[in-house]
Amino acid sequence: MLLNRILLLGLVVTSVVFASSFAQAQNYPTKPVTVIVPFAPGNFTDTMARIVLPAVETALGQSFVIENRGGANGIIGTSSVARAEPDGYTILIGTNGTQSAAPSLYSTLNYDPLEDFDSIALLGTISSVLLVSASSPLNSMEDVIAEAKKRGGMLNYGAPNSTARFSAARLEMLAGIKLTEVPYSGTQQALTDLIGGRVDMLFNGVGSSTDLVRDGKVKALGVTYQNKLAAFPDIKPIADVVPGYFSYGWLGVFAPKGTPQDIIERLNNVFNEALQNPEVRSRLETASFDIRIGTPLDLDQLVSDDIKIWADVAAAAAWVKY
Amino acid sequence: MSSLLDNLMLGFQTSLSLSNIGFCFVGCLLGTLIGVLPGLGPAATIAMLLPITFTLDPSAALIMLAGIYYGAQYGGSTTAILINLPGEATSVVTAIDGYQMARNGFAGKALAAAAIGSFVAGSIATLAIAAFGPLLSAVSLSFGPAEYCALMALGLVVSSVLAQGPLLRAFAMVIVGMLIGTVGIDVTSGYPRFSFGITELSDGLNIVAVAMGLFGLAEIMRNLGDFQRRELMATKLKGLFPSREDLRAITAPVLRGSFIGTVIGVLPGGGALLSSFMAYAAEKRFAKDPSRFGKGAIEGVAAPEAANNAGAQTSFIPLLTLGIPSTAIMALMAGAMIIQGIRPGPGIVHEQPQLFWGLVTSMWVGNLILLVLNLPLVGLWARLTTVKYDYLSLGIIAFCCIGVYTINGLPSDLLVMVVFGALGVIFIELECELTPLILGIILGPMFEEYLRRAMLLSQGDPSVFVTRPISAVLLMMCVIAILLVTLPNFRKIRKEALQEE
């Protein structure tokens, strides 16, 4: 009798718990969701978010409102999400820059990418190609390495962002060469100087490279992804020459730590479905954004692996944190 | 030539379709209305209105965005003229003489001169894009760090030459501006400078917040502090539209401005901004009586407006021919293209000629619409200057705050605006001019970045600046500009010295 009551109570309790958590994910979202994009409108991350989110809105029947909080390479917006209420109504479009590079670049970083966030879904990766100007004597990765050794560190590369800087530093580390970094404040100037033959090499995103390569304005020597890319079927991965080499940017969706697990699962499903929507797919492909489908755990793994790789490269290149 | 005509015809078939004229009109109207709010320049306006265009078809979306762009550009000039609030850096020069004209009761004339100048320049630039697009993109490729560095140097020299007061003070203000411009992360070394560990300062001072403070808030504080000055504000409007003599006076300046803007506007990184300054400086040089400048010379409004509008259009060239966005606004346009499923770049011309030429010709249509839209509005805008200043000033402050806050959503930007408002009052009281200061703030960091990059690429050899022809010519122009302004002074001093003997 007593046992029965206890069982009954247990049943009631568990069903209430189940029902409430079930209801939470079932009802979510009951109001608009704020999506923090930690960059200015029109930036690559912002553009990708604006392509994916309409499909998410359709699936969940609520609006997902983008709030651009740019500044300090995405750190300002990202740290605001780290401090947001973990109720599923504030999510972040994070990048390899804000989640894996930042700990190696800033000593005053006011969030911990692993401790302060729950991963929702990886959206995709952005690979780069190593470009040289059309008139450059360099024609292959082997040439680059030989030339870098011959010129004893004077071969230079344009560095308009931390991903490009990282790609070059990792190449230096794995190929055992030294290069000269020429910092830029934006890709446009770096590309102009590359085409004009003033800077030797540039790691540039695939999207803005394809037309320039096709028109013969620049030559592509290698892709930074481990495998060949659809956009450059003839260009070998750098890894073929420098074993173990890869370097790519990525975008992922994150929530503040402590967001209910069922909401995270639901968002993961919805974002993955959105990525498979044919129209979304074709637009992302236009931007040479390579869609990746995965679980929240996959993204967790990527972030923690990436943080280590960045730290290694930063140590090898003796970058000073500031 | 016939292919050019064919292309233009193809373009007009797209841009003159009824729906596209409609979108162009809506874009221009929205752009003007939002751009006229202080602090909301073209970049902020486009960013805000970007989502509206997502559901449209690609050519309609781009035509509308382009309309928003020059609409906002034009709106920014309107506030520069009426209330001394340049909506963005390119209208800083317009404010110099435009605001003086407004204070003298000629707000209508100034606005009309700006509209007409913009239209003429827009038409010339449209033709230039159609005829010489690829050639102009070659110009942008030939500019490396050494050339940019020399161009920035010329800009800095010209900005101090532009000043009305003593040359030494103008130079001092340029230098102070350059120093203020060093705040933030140094591009070359990656180290933060003068940011005191404050993350919000790591990108440097928000230039719009600085301009709103220096020009807008400072002017309001001064007007409110001085009763007589305030009474003067509510002037009777005189002559709403330019007379035939006015039109004759601005013809040559507008043409010169269009030419300068068309060429310099192509250069990524500061091109459009420099073009308006260069145009103003050129007019001051060409003028029979340069002393009228700064006191409400109509040429001083028409020429820079023409230049910045021409520059605004030719800044599309690097994006459309190389896929390289030359300004923050062009980066937004590139983003809009990607969202529409179009990859910006040289491929557009061949793969989607109707889109490319449609966009080019829509620029001309847009300029025509702006002219038609704004000439009737001139009277309405001009009447703003007759509103009682107590109310007007409150409105301006409110809109400045909203505008500055919308750019990044950072409360710290509002503090920056207030601090520079106070600094502005102090500088004006000390009779130090603000135009060279803001130019120093904007051009200084660019000058430094290009200088150091040029030295990095030349492996420390400074001779690149004189051995590269374009850079050598630009530096020579700097020297000439300095000589031109200092020599008369020396002569005057010598004359005075001689008279005393």
Interface residues (C-beta under 8 A of the other chain):
Chain A: A40 P41 G42 N43 F44 D46 T47 R50 I51 P54 E67 N68 R69 G70 G71 A72 I75 I76 S79 T108 N110 M154 N156 T180 V182 P183 Y184 S185 G186 T187 Q188 Q189 L191 T192 D193 I195 G196 R198 V199 G207 S208 T210 D211 L212 R214 D215 K217 S282 R283 T286 A287 V320 Y322
Chain B: I46 A47 L50 P51 F54 S140 L141 S142 F143 G144 P145 I185 V187 T188 S189 G190 Y191 P192 G197 T199 E200 S202 D203 P268 G269 P318 L322 G323 I324 P325 S326 A328 A331 L332 M333 A334 G335 A336 I338 I339 G341 I342 R343 G345 P346 G347 N408 G409 L410 E449 R453 L456 L457 Q459
